[in-house]
Amino acid sequence: MSAAAQGSPAAGDEPLVTVARDGGVVRLTLNRPGQFNALSEGLMRALQAELERVAADPQARVVVLAAAGKAFCAGHDLREMRAQPSHDYYRTLFAQCARMMVTIQQLPQPVIARVHGIATAAGCQLVAMCDLAVASADAKFAVSGVNLGLFCSTPAVALSRNLSRKAAFEMLVTGEFIDAQAAAARGLVNRVVAPDALDAEVGRLAASICAKPAVAIAAGKGLFYRQLEMGIDAAYQLAGQTMACNMMDEAALEGVQAFIEKRPPDWR
């Protein structure tokens, strides 16, 4: 796997986000391990820039969002936030964060969160905003702002779209941690594996996606999120239009013909 350091510098010459590629899989790694990868303004800018690069890259098929050090992400950088206590600053900060979160969902490529250690507050939100998530068995999750007197309102947007209402609200009002198995049972993550099997499981999931036609995956991801916000009639109308367009694509025509002829599809 080749690697390239990009993004704004962290401590010394270390980048805030590192980038590695393995075929069509792009791995973006949060790189503030000493701060448990807290989402500083600089880290969010660096991740936003890398996400935008991936969105424009036709060779990128899957994004893996990982983290350096002992934790996935401990949420926002509270020291940085407390240093500039003004309403305008906080509005700008949370708008920056929301833009980054929505960008993940709007990428044409599926994004897999590779989660280890803790994912708290906006870090838990980050997991919820990824399309898929694979967690180490020792991972823990919480939206713990309420313990500091700050209800995790922006993480609530992501949590309420992944978990049942009662499960999401319980996390939000108690601030309590849940373990990886509970996160899987509640719909926050897809798979839970032993810590030493985390990379292999992420790799298997990414490979399965890469084996499918990119055009179908991109169209399907876009449709999946748009229809969720619609009424059922509008959702079916949009889904039908999407399938009709998808069916006319060469990849789908080849796939259906291969099925009829009882042979593997040739998606070169």
Stockholm file with secondary structure:
# STOCKHOLM 1.0

chainA/1-268         MSAAAQGSPAAGDEPLVTVARDGGVVRLTLNRPGQFNALSEGLMRALQAELERVAADPQARVVVLAAAGKAFCAGHDLREMRAQPSHDYYRTLFAQCARMMVTIQQLPQPVIARVHGIATAAGCQLVAMCDLAVASADAKFAVSGVNLGLFCSTPAVALSRNLSRKAAFEMLVTGEFIDAQAAAARGLVNRVVAPDALDAEVGRLAASICAKPAVAIAAGKGLFYRQLEMGIDAAYQLAGQTMACNMMDEAALEGVQAFIEKRPPDWR
#=GR chainA/1-268 SS CEEEEEEEECSTTCEEEEEEEETTEEEEEECCGGGTTCBCHHHHHHHHHHHHHHHTCTTCCEEEEEECTTCSBCCBCHHHHHTSCCHHHHHHHHHHHHHHHHHHHHSSSCEEEEECSEEETHHHHHHHHSSEEEEETTCEEECGGGGGTCCCHHHHHHHTTTSCHHHHHHHHHHCCCEEHHHHHHHTSCSEEECGGGHHHHHHHHHHHHHTSCHHHHHHHHHHHHHHHTSCHHHHHHHHHHHHHHHHTSHHHHHHHHHHHTTSCCCCC
#=GC SS_cons         CEEEEEEEECSTTCEEEEEEEETTEEEEEECCGGGTTCBCHHHHHHHHHHHHHHHTCTTCCEEEEEECTTCSBCCBCHHHHHTSCCHHHHHHHHHHHHHHHHHHHHSSSCEEEEECSEEETHHHHHHHHSSEEEEETTCEEECGGGGGTCCCHHHHHHHTTTSCHHHHHHHHHHCCCEEHHHHHHHTSCSEEECGGGHHHHHHHHHHHHHTSCHHHHHHHHHHHHHHHTSCHHHHHHHHHHHHHHHHTSHHHHHHHHHHHTTSCCCCC
//
